[in-house]
């Protein structure tokens, strides 16, 4: 760097001098100083580094430029000089050490007495008068500071705005032109545009802000349009399902009236009662499917709402409690709720000893109606939960919004912390679902059981995609598919807790969860057991697993494997059992060796395929499903030859057991021997 003593500063050069003798001299001084307005440069003569002009240098130049206004009477020259003055005022205020009270200035008013004297009239003209302050403003000018004292009509506000915009423009430029420094709002942008001709940085900032505002509006309206369409589709789907469930209830009411009229004698009454039980279970399973799909739709809406893409104001008021509600700030801790009765999980529910799985103490047990939970005080989580389910007494009850309830019978430090579930990606995972315990002879009492599923001892942290995906599918499978012939089922479930469970957002997340369903082997000895183990993390990592569908064969394990993973004791009854019991418990009866043609109308293809698959599981040979308008308003099994009549009656019986109560058997001579036809519609 050059020696300051050998090169006088610009401030020293200009200090004490009056106005420039002409506009050309003012412009030359302006251009000369602009060459120095880079961070550093190398002097080609001395090879030394010259520094950028300091605040005093610029102040001195500003003072002379301002004073030069007294000799400029040409309007074009005054406008150009004012632009130069504005430029250096902006440059001065952007310096780190500029005076905090500095205000932009206007050129001094023209004063003919200060006009430079030419050589021809120098002898006859007296010495120019000392310029006097204009009546509208007073200025103090020296090399140390420049302070403008505005008069009553001075454009002080406009000058302040110009400086502020210039500073903002330089911040935007120096940040690499990031969007966070842009101006927002049409009013602010247009106000800044009035100053764009005075500074190229302000002009660039205004142009970039206009483009950014246009991009933002396009994205905003595009997103809102997409959300609106999605919401309309989801609501339409929910309304359609509601209508379908209402129609099913109407059909059920009509069938109940028919059964009441058909009770002729005791044998017929018993037969009607059995048929009614099967009907109730079928409709309950259908309602479960509707509820499962509704839960998935609500989970999607909740994800959009938590991510800020679906404001609560855009939600129908009926859906707000289920989408916007998460966990209350402080859980309820009143006296023991009425539903927290002394009843508990019945280990003899299946006439076999199936205790609540236990491990080495200490554990805290909590008993509720139809289920019990064993808590680990150190992890503040249940190690196991066990529930009893009676499918023939199940009731389809309305869903309620999530509100966790603390069990006052257990110390708060032993129960899960409600704060665990405030993260958008961590859901309230129920070990025992409300559908497992919502059963009984008294509908009013059963409805009270819904609330206890939200007791803190019964919940565990689960990732959102796991809870609303494979875990919900597994719960639904146990309710409807496990040993379908059995009415009573005991369900055991819990997490796999280890010392190295990953900590996600301050919550120690179990890597996996297990579930065991047990029931009696209808028509044979022993028990039917289904055991599953499902992970909520990717293999070998700490990232949550992707959403997957539940497939029994993929997640099936033995009870002994769950004991090895968890350290729990399931008892000798379950420990020695294997999953082969499921295969041997209910062998499918052989069906007549005929070919079945399946034709349908007025129902979804997936529903028709599901019915066809269930017939295949009963050993019927189905050649595929064909949609045809001829099947409208039909509900028949047709056969051609007398030798196939009994096979047609057997097929009709199987269809009735699958929910098609009004199926009829008819003869059609156009059908070949060894062939049956199924014609079904809504």
C-alpha positions in Angstrom: 0.0 0.0 0.0 1.3 3.5 -0.9 2.5 5.9 1.8 -0.4 8.4 2.7 2.2 11.1 3.4 3.4 11.1 -0.2 0.0 11.2 -1.8 -2.4 13.9 -0.6 -6.0 12.6 -0.2 -8.9 13.8 -2.3 -10.3 15.5 0.8 -7.1 17.6 1.1 -7.3 18.4 -2.5 -10.9 19.6 -2.4 -11.1 20.9 1.2 -11.6 24.7 1.4 -12.2 25.1 -2.3 -15.3 26.7 -3.7 -17.4 25.6 -6.6 -15.9 24.1 -9.7 -15.3 26.8 -12.4 -17.6 25.0 -14.9 -19.8 22.0 -15.4 -17.0 20.3 -17.4 -14.6 20.6 -14.4 -17.3 19.2 -12.2 -17.8 16.2 -14.5 -14.1 15.6 -14.8 -13.7 15.5 -11.0 -16.7 13.1 -10.9 -15.2 10.7 -13.4 -11.8 10.8 -11.8 -13.2 9.8 -8.4 -15.4 7.1 -9.9 -12.3 5.3 -11.2 -11.2 4.9 -7.6 -14.6 3.4 -6.6 -13.4 -0.2 -6.7 -12.3 -2.2 -3.6 -8.6 -1.9 -4.5 -6.4 -1.3 -7.6 -2.7 -1.4 -8.5 -1.0 1.9 -9.4 0.9 1.0 -12.7 3.7 3.5 -11.9 4.5 2.7 -8.3 3.0 -0.8 -8.3 1.5 0.1 -5.0 -2.1 -0.7 -3.9 -4.3 2.4 -3.8 -7.2 2.3 -1.4 -10.8 3.2 -2.1 -11.8 6.8 -1.4 -12.9 7.4 2.2 -15.9 9.2 3.5 -14.0 12.5 3.9 -13.0 12.5 0.2 -16.5 11.9 -1.0 -17.9 14.6 1.4 -15.4 17.1 0.0 -16.5 16.3 -3.5 -20.2 16.5 -2.6 -19.6 20.0 -1.0 -18.0 21.4 -4.2 -20.6 19.8 -6.5 -23.4 21.2 -4.4 -21.7 24.7 -4.3 -21.2 24.6 -8.1 -25.0 24.9 -8.4 -24.5 28.7 -7.8 -22.8 29.1 -11.2 -25.0 26.8 -13.3 -28.0 28.4 -15.0 -28.4 25.9 -17.9 -31.3 23.5 -17.0 -29.6 20.5 -18.7 -26.4 21.1 -16.8 -28.2 21.5 -13.5 -30.0 18.2 -14.1 -26.8 16.4 -14.9 -25.1 18.0 -11.9 -27.9 17.0 -9.6 -27.6 13.4 -10.8 -23.9 13.5 -10.0 -24.7 14.9 -6.5 -27.4 12.2 -5.9 -24.9 9.5 -7.0 -22.2 10.5 -4.5 -24.8 11.0 -1.7 -25.9 7.4 -2.3 -22.2 6.2 -2.4 -21.5 8.1 0.8 -24.4 6.6 2.8 -23.4 3.1 1.7 -19.9 3.4 3.3 -19.5 1.7 6.7 -18.2 4.8 8.4 -20.6 7.3 6.9 -22.3 9.8 9.3 -25.6 8.4 10.6 -27.3 11.8 10.3 -26.3 12.5 6.7 -29.1 13.6 4.4 -29.1 13.8 0.5 -28.8 17.3 -0.8 -30.0 19.5 -3.6 -27.8 21.8 -5.8 -27.3 25.2 -4.4 -29.6 27.8 -6.2 -28.1 29.7 -9.2 -26.6 33.0 -8.2 -25.5 35.3 -11.1 -23.1 37.2 -8.7 -20.9 34.1 -8.4 -20.7 33.4 -12.2 -17.0 33.1 -13.3 -15.7 36.3 -15.0 -14.4 36.1 -18.5 -11.1 37.8 -19.5 -12.9 40.4 -21.6 -14.9 41.9 -18.8 -12.5 41.3 -15.9 -11.4 44.9 -15.8 -14.9 46.4 -15.6 -16.6 43.9 -13.3 -16.1 44.0 -9.6 -15.1 41.1 -7.5 -18.1 38.7 -7.3 -20.0 38.8 -4.1 -19.8 36.0 -1.6 -22.7 33.6 -2.3 -25.4 33.9 0.2 -27.7 31.2 1.4 -30.9 30.8 -0.6 -34.0 31.8 1.3 -35.4 28.3 1.2 -32.5 26.4 2.9 -29.3 26.8 5.0 -26.2 24.7 4.6 -23.0 24.1 6.6 -20.2 22.8 4.4 -16.8 21.7 5.5 -14.4 18.8 4.8 -15.5 16.9 8.0 -19.3 16.8 7.7 -22.1 17.9 5.5 -25.5 18.5 7.0 -28.5 19.7 5.0 -31.0 21.8 7.0 -34.1 21.6 4.9 -36.6 24.4 4.7 -40.3 24.1 4.9 -40.8 22.8 1.3 -37.5 20.8 0.9 -38.1 17.2 -0.5 -36.6 15.6 2.6 -38.9 12.5 2.5 -38.0 11.8 -1.1 -34.3 12.1 -0.3 -34.5 9.7 2.6 -36.4 7.2 0.4 -33.7 7.5 -2.3 -30.9 6.7 0.2 -32.9 3.8 1.7 -33.5 2.3 -1.7 -29.9 2.7 -2.7 -28.7 0.9 0.4 -31.3 -1.9 -0.2 -30.1 -2.2 -3.9 -26.5 -2.5 -2.8 -27.3 -5.1 -0.2 -29.2 -7.1 -2.9 -26.3 -6.8 -5.3 -23.7 -7.8 -2.8 -25.7 -10.8 -1.6 -25.5 -12.3 -5.0 -28.9 -11.0 -6.0 -30.8 -13.3 -3.6 -34.6 -13.3 -3.7 -34.8 -12.5 0.1 -33.6 -8.9 -0.6 -36.2 -8.1 -3.3 -39.0 -5.6 -2.9 -42.5 -7.0 -2.3 -45.9 -5.5 -3.2 -46.9 -3.5 -6.2 -47.1 -0.3 -4.2 -43.6 -0.5 -2.9 -42.1 -1.6 -6.3 -43.8 1.3 -8.2 -42.6 3.8 -5.5 -39.1 2.6 -6.0 -39.4 2.7 -9.8 -39.7 6.5 -9.6 -36.0 6.6 -8.4 -34.7 4.0 -10.9 -33.3 6.6 -13.4 -31.1 8.0 -10.6 -29.2 4.8 -9.9 -28.5 1.7 -12.0 -28.6 -0.6 -8.9 -32.1 0.7 -8.0 -33.2 0.1 -11.6 -31.9 -3.5 -11.5 -33.5 -4.1 -8.1 -36.9 -2.8 -9.4 -36.8 -5.0 -12.5 -35.8 -8.1 -10.5 -38.5 -7.4 -7.9 -41.2 -7.2 -10.6 -40.1 -10.5 -12.1 -40.0 -12.1 -8.6 -43.5 -10.8 -7.8 -44.8 -12.3 -11.1 -43.2 -15.7 -10.3 -44.6 -15.7 -6.8 -48.2 -14.9 -8.0 -48.0 -17.7 -10.6 -46.8 -20.3 -8.1 -49.4 -19.1 -5.5 -52.4 -19.4 -7.8 -51.2 -22.6 -9.3 -50.8 -24.2 -5.9 -54.1 -23.0 -4.6 -55.8 -24.4 -7.8 -54.1 -27.8 -7.2 -55.2 -27.9 -3.6 -58.7 -27.0 -4.4 -59.0 -29.7 -7.0 -57.5 -32.3 -4.6 -59.9 -31.3 -1.8 -62.9 -31.5 -4.2 -61.9 -35.0 -5.3 -61.4 -36.2 -1.7 -64.7 -34.7 -0.5 -66.5 -36.3 -3.5 -65.0 -39.6 -2.6 -66.0 -39.3 1.1 -69.5 -38.3 0.1 -69.8 -41.2 -2.2 -68.7 -43.6 0.5 -71.1 -42.1 2.9 -73.9 -42.6 0.4 -72.8 -46.2 -0.1 -72.8 -46.9 3.7 -76.3 -45.4 4.0 -77.5 -47.7 1.3 -76.0 -50.7 3.0 -77.7 -49.7 6.3 -81.0 -49.4 4.4 -80.5 -52.9 3.0 -79.7 -54.2 6.4 -82.8 -52.7 7.9 -84.9 -54.3 5.2 -83.3 -57.7 5.7 -83.9 -57.4 9.5 -87.6 -56.8 8.9 -87.8 -59.8 6.6 -86.1 -62.0 9.2 -88.6 -60.9 11.9 -91.5 -61.9 9.7 -89.9 -65.2 8.8 -89.5 -66.5 12.4 -92.0 -69.4 12.2 -90.6 -71.9 14.7 -87.6 -72.4 17.0 -85.4 -74.0 14.3 -86.1 -71.3 11.9 -85.5 -68.6 14.5 -82.1 -70.1 15.3 -81.2 -70.2 11.6 -82.3 -66.6 11.2 -80.2 -65.6 14.2 -77.1 -67.2 12.7 -77.8 -65.5 9.4 -78.2 -62.2 11.1 -74.9 -62.6 12.9 -73.1 -63.2 9.6 -74.8 -60.2 8.1 -73.8 -57.9 11.0 -70.2 -59.1 10.7 -70.1 -58.6 7.0 -71.5 -55.1 7.2 -69.1 -54.3 10.1 -66.2 -55.4 7.9 -67.5 -53.3 5.0 -67.7 -50.3 7.4 -64.1 -51.1 8.5 -63.0 -50.8 4.9 -64.7 -47.5 4.5 -63.2 -46.2 7.8 -59.8 -47.4 6.7 -60.0 -45.4 3.4 -61.4 -42.4 5.3 -58.4 -42.6 7.7 -56.0 -42.6 4.8 -57.8 -39.5 3.3 -57.7 -37.7 6.6 -54.0 -38.6 7.0 -53.3 -37.0 3.5 -55.3 -33.8 4.5 -53.4 -33.6 7.8 -50.1 -33.9 6.0 -51.1 -31.0 3.7 -52.3 -28.9 6.7 -49.2 -29.5 8.9 -46.9 -28.6 5.9 -48.7 -25.3 5.5 -50.2 -26.1 2.1 -53.8 -26.4 3.3 -54.9 -23.6 5.7 -57.5 -24.4 8.3 -59.8 -21.8 6.8 -59.9 -23.8 3.6 -61.2 -26.9 5.4 -64.9 -27.8 5.8 -65.8 -27.1 9.4 -66.8 -30.8 9.8 -63.3 -31.9 9.0 -61.4 -29.4 11.1 -61.4 -31.5 14.4 -59.9 -34.5 12.5 -57.4 -32.7 10.3 -56.3 -29.6 12.4 -56.3 -31.3 15.8 -53.0 -32.9 16.9 -52.3 -33.1 20.6 -53.6 -30.8 23.2 -51.0 -28.6 24.9 -51.7 -30.2 28.2 -53.3 -33.6 28.5 -56.4 -34.1 30.7 -55.7 -35.2 34.2 -59.1 -35.4 35.9 -60.3 -38.2 38.1 -60.4 -41.6 36.6 -62.8 -41.5 33.5 -65.9 -43.7 33.6 -64.5 -45.8 30.8 -61.3 -46.7 32.8 -63.2 -49.4 34.7 -61.6 -52.3 36.7 -62.3 -54.7 33.8 -59.2 -55.9 32.0 -57.8 -58.3 29.4 -59.2 -61.8 29.9 -56.4 -64.4 29.7 -59.1 -67.1 29.5 -61.1 -65.5 26.7 -60.4 -68.4 24.3 -60.7 -71.1 27.0 -56.9 -71.4 26.9 -54.3 -69.6 29.2 -52.9 -66.7 27.2 -51.5 -64.2 29.7 -50.3 -60.6 29.0 -46.7 -61.1 27.8 -44.2 -60.2 30.6 -40.5 -59.6 31.0 -38.1 -59.0 33.9 -39.5 -56.4 36.4 -40.1 -53.7 37.1 -43.2 -53.1 34.9 -46.3 -51.1 35.6 -49.6 -52.7 34.5 -52.6 -50.7 33.5 -56.0 -52.4 33.0 -58.8 -51.1 30.8 -62.1 -52.5 29.5 -61.3 -55.3 27.1 -57.5 -54.7 27.2 -54.4 -54.3 29.5 -51.0 -52.7 29.0 -47.5 -53.4 30.6 -45.3 -50.2 30.8 -41.6 -49.9 31.0 -40.9 -47.1 33.5 -37.5 -46.3 32.1 -38.6 -46.0 28.4 -42.1 -44.6 29.4 -43.6 -46.9 26.8 -45.6 -50.1 26.8 -43.6 -53.3 26.2 -46.8 -55.2 25.5 -50.6 -54.8 25.2 -53.3 -57.5 25.0 -57.0 -57.1 24.0 -60.1 -59.3 23.6 -62.3 -59.0 20.5 -65.8 -60.5 19.9 -66.5 -60.0 16.2 -70.2 -61.0 16.6 -70.8 -58.1 19.0 -68.8 -55.4 17.2 -70.5 -52.0 16.8 -69.7 -49.5 14.0 -69.2 -46.3 15.9 -68.3 -42.7 14.8 -64.7 -41.6 14.7 -63.7 -38.9 17.2 -60.9 -36.3 17.1 -57.6 -37.1 18.7 -57.2 -36.0 22.3 -54.8 -37.9 24.6 -55.9 -38.7 28.1 -53.4 -39.2 31.0 -54.2 -42.1 33.3 -54.2 -40.6 36.8 -53.7 -44.0 38.4 -50.2 -44.1 37.0 -47.3 -41.6 37.7 -47.0 -39.1 34.9 -43.3 -39.9 34.6 -44.1 -43.5 33.6 -46.5 -42.7 30.8 -45.5 -41.4 27.3 -44.8 -37.7 27.0 -47.4 -35.9 24.9 -44.7 -33.6 23.5 -43.4 -36.6 21.5 -46.3 -36.3 19.1 -46.1 -32.6 18.3 -43.7 -33.3 15.3 -45.6 -33.4 11.9 -43.7 -36.7 11.0 -44.5 -38.5 14.3 -48.0 -39.9 14.7 -49.9 -41.2 17.7 -49.5 -45.0 17.3 -52.3 -46.9 19.1 -51.2 -50.4 20.3 -54.8 -51.4 20.8 -57.1 -49.8 18.2 -60.6 -48.5 19.1 -62.1 -51.0 16.7 -60.8 -53.9 18.7 -62.6 -52.9 21.9 -65.7 -51.2 20.5 -68.0 -54.2 21.0 -70.6 -55.4 23.5 -74.3 -55.9 24.1 -74.9 -52.3 25.2 -74.3 -49.8 22.3 -74.1 -46.8 24.8 -71.5 -48.6 26.9 -69.5 -49.6 23.9 -69.4 -46.0 22.6 -67.7 -45.0 25.8 -64.9 -47.4 25.1 -63.7 -45.3 22.1 -62.2 -42.7 24.4 -59.9 -45.1 26.4 -58.0 -46.1 23.2 -56.5 -42.6 23.5 -55.1 -43.2 27.0 -51.4 -42.4 27.1 -50.3 -45.9 28.3 -51.8 -47.3 25.0 -49.8 -45.1 22.6 -46.3 -45.1 21.1 -44.5 -42.8 18.6 -44.8 -44.1 15.0 -43.8 -42.4 11.8 -46.7 -40.9 9.9 -46.3 -43.1 6.8 -46.0 -46.2 9.0 -49.0 -45.5 11.2 -51.4 -44.6 8.4 -49.9 -47.2 6.0 -48.7 -50.7 6.8 -49.7 -50.6 10.5 -53.2 -49.5 9.7 -53.4 -52.3 7.1 -52.2 -54.9 9.6 -54.8 -53.8 12.1 -57.5 -54.1 9.5 -56.3 -57.5 8.4 -56.5 -58.9 11.9 -60.0 -57.6 12.3 -61.4 -59.1 9.1 -59.0 -61.8 7.7 -57.5 -63.7 10.6 -59.4 -67.0 10.9 -62.6 -65.6 9.5 -64.7 -68.4 10.9 -63.8 -67.5 14.6 -65.9 -65.0 16.5 -63.5 -64.5 19.4 -59.9 -63.3 18.9 -57.2 -62.3 21.4 -54.7 -59.7 20.0 -51.2 -59.2 21.5 -49.0 -56.3 20.3 -46.1 -54.0 21.2 -42.9 -52.4 20.2 -39.4 -53.8 20.0 -37.4 -51.7 22.5 -33.6 -51.6 22.3 -30.9 -49.5 23.9 -29.8 -48.1 20.5 -33.2 -47.0 19.1 -32.7 -43.9 16.9 -33.6 -40.5 18.4 -35.7 -38.5 15.9 -36.5 -34.9 16.9 -35.8 -35.7 20.5 -37.9 -38.9 20.5 -36.5 -42.4 20.9 -38.3 -44.2 18.1 -38.8 -48.0 18.3 -37.3 -49.6 15.2 -40.2 -52.1 14.8 -43.6 -53.3 16.2 -45.0 -56.8 16.5 -48.6 -58.1 16.6 -50.0 -61.6 17.3 -53.6 -62.7 16.6 -54.9 -65.9 18.3 -58.3 -67.6 18.0 -59.8 -71.1 18.3 -59.7 -73.6 15.5 -63.4 -73.8 14.5 -64.3 -77.4 13.9 -61.0 -78.7 15.1 -58.5 -78.8 18.0 -55.9 -76.2 19.0 -55.4 -72.6 18.2 -54.9 -70.5 15.0 -52.0 -68.1 15.4 -50.8 -65.3 13.1 -47.6 -63.4 14.2 -46.1 -60.5 12.4 -43.1 -58.2 12.8 -43.0 -54.8 10.9 -40.1 -52.3 10.8 -40.7 -48.5 10.5 -37.1 -47.8 9.5 -35.1 -48.6 6.3 -32.9 -51.7 6.6 -29.6 -50.8 8.2 -30.3 -47.1 8.5 -32.0 -44.4 10.6 -34.3 -43.1 7.9 -38.0 -43.9 8.1 -39.2 -46.6 5.7 -41.2 -45.7 2.6 -45.0 -46.4 2.6 -45.6 -50.1 1.8 -48.7 -52.3 1.6 -49.2 -55.0 4.2 -48.6 -58.5 2.8 -49.0 -61.4 5.3 -46.3 -63.5 3.8 -43.7 -60.7 3.8 -44.0 -59.9 7.6 -45.0 -63.2 9.1 -42.7 -64.6 11.9 -43.0 -67.1 14.7 -43.9 -66.3 18.3 -40.5 -67.6 19.3 -38.8 -65.0 17.1 -40.7 -62.2 18.7 -39.7 -63.5 22.2 -36.1 -63.5 21.0 -36.3 -59.9 19.8 -38.2 -58.5 22.8 -37.2 -60.7 25.7 -40.9 -61.2 26.5 -42.4 -64.4 27.8 -45.6 -65.4 25.9 -46.2 -68.6 27.8 -45.9 -72.2 26.8 -49.2 -72.2 24.9 -48.0 -69.8 22.3 -44.3 -70.5 22.4 -44.6 -74.0 21.0 -47.2 -73.1 18.3 -46.2 -72.5 14.7 -47.9 -70.7 11.8 -48.7 -74.0 10.2 -51.7 -74.1 12.5 -53.3 -71.4 10.3 -53.0 -73.7 7.3 -54.3 -76.8 9.0 -57.1 -75.1 11.1 -59.7 -74.4 8.4 -59.0 -76.6 5.3 -61.1 -75.4 2.4 -63.7 -77.9 1.4 -63.5 -79.4 -2.1 -65.9 -77.8 -4.6 -67.4 -79.5 -7.6 -65.1 -79.7 -10.7 -66.9 -77.1 -12.8 -65.9 -74.0 -14.6 -67.4 -70.7 -13.4 -67.9 -67.6 -15.6 -68.1 -64.4 -13.5 -70.1 -61.5 -15.0 -70.9 -58.2 -13.3 -72.4 -54.7 -13.7 -72.8 -51.6 -11.5 -69.9 -52.4 -9.2 -66.2 -51.6 -9.2 -63.9 -54.0 -10.9 -61.7 -54.3 -7.8 -64.8 -55.3 -5.8 -65.8 -57.9 -8.4 -62.2 -59.2 -8.4 -62.2 -59.4 -4.6 -65.4 -61.5 -4.6 -63.9 -63.7 -7.4 -60.7 -64.2 -5.4 -62.7 -65.3 -2.3 -64.5 -67.8 -4.5 -61.1 -69.1 -5.8 -60.0 -69.4 -2.1 -62.9 -71.8 -1.7 -61.6 -74.0 -4.5 -63.9 -72.7 -7.3 -62.4 -72.5 -10.7 -63.0 -69.0 -12.0 -62.1 -68.1 -15.5 -62.0 -64.3 -14.9 -64.4 -61.4 -14.4 -66.3 -59.8 -17.3 -68.2 -56.5 -17.1 -71.3 -56.5 -19.2 -74.5 -54.4 -19.2 -76.5 -57.6 -19.5 -75.7 -58.3 -15.8 -77.6 -55.1 -14.6 -80.2 -55.9 -12.0 -79.2 -59.6 -12.0 -78.3 -61.7 -8.9 -78.2 -65.3 -10.1 -76.2 -68.5 -10.4 -77.1 -70.2 -13.7 -76.6 -73.8 -14.9 -77.5 -75.7 -18.1 -77.6 -79.5 -17.3 -79.4 -81.2 -14.4 -76.1 -82.8 -13.4 -74.8 -79.3 -12.5 -77.8 -78.3 -10.3 -76.3 -79.3 -7.0 -73.0 -77.5 -7.9 -75.0 -74.4 -8.7 -76.8 -74.6 -5.3 -73.4 -75.0 -3.5 -72.0 -72.0 -5.4 -75.1 -70.0 -4.4 -74.6 -71.0 -0.7 -70.9 -69.8 -0.8 -72.0 -66.5 -2.4 -74.6 -66.0 0.4 -72.0 -66.6 3.0 -69.9 -63.9 1.3 -72.7 -61.3 1.7 -74.9 -61.8 -1.4 -78.1 -62.8 0.5 -80.5 -62.4 -2.5 -78.6 -64.7 -4.9 -80.9 -67.1 -6.8 -80.3 -70.3 -8.7 -81.8 -70.6 -12.2 -81.6 -73.1 -15.1 -80.6 -71.9 -18.6 -80.5 -74.6 -21.3 -78.1 -72.5 -23.4 -75.3 -73.2 -20.9 -73.0 -76.2 -21.6 -72.5 -79.0 -19.1 -69.8 -78.5 -16.5 -70.2 -74.7 -16.7 -71.8 -72.4 -14.2 -72.4 -68.6 -14.6 -72.5 -66.0 -11.9 -74.4 -62.8 -12.7 -74.2 -60.1 -10.0 -74.8 -56.3 -9.8 -75.4 -53.7 -7.1 
